Amino acid sequence: SKVWHKYKSAVRLDGLIQYWGPRLRFYLEKKHTTKLQYLSFLLFFFFVHLPMATAYYGLWVRKPNLVKKYYKGTWDGLTGKEVTL
């Protein structure tokens, strides 16, 4: 079978990926990992990934609205806002 993609997801900067990426990451980590694995994920996310994403969207791309969406997705994922798939 073939799958055709309309956009390259890596360069899509409309805010959807920036919101849903971290939100679903938290959902999946909570659902499918042990407590120790989830703790190591949290440490990595907040001390490595989040600062890098902030620098990328805020300083490199210069789109503060994407930083805001990324933080909103992070907060919704961390607080356990229900995901409807």
NORFEN-V440417 format. One record per pair of residues at least 12 apart in sequence whose ideal C-beta (glycine too) atoms are under 10 Angstrom apart, sorted by the first residue. I is the first residue (numbers start at 0). J is the second residue. Records with the same first field share a line. If there is no record, write none. Layout:
I->J  J
//
This chain:
8->20
12->56  60  62  64  65
13->64  65  68
14->62  64  65  67  68  69  71  72
15->68  72
16->65  68  69  72
17->52  56  62  64  65  66  67  68  69  70  71  72  73
18->65  67  68  69  70  71  72  73  75  76
19->68  72  75  76  82
20->52  68  69  72  73  76
21->44  48  49  52  68  69  70  71  72  73  74  75  76  77
22->69  71  72  73  74  75  76  77  80  82
23->72  76  82  84
24->40  44  48  72  73  76
25->37  40  41  44  72  73  74  75  76  77  78  79  80  82
26->75  76  79  80  81  82  84
27->40  76  82
28->40  41  44  76
29->76  77  79
30->82
41->77
44->73  76  77
45->73  77
48->73
49->69  70  73
52->65  66  69  70  73
53->65  66  69  70
54->66
55->69
56->68  69  70
57->69
//
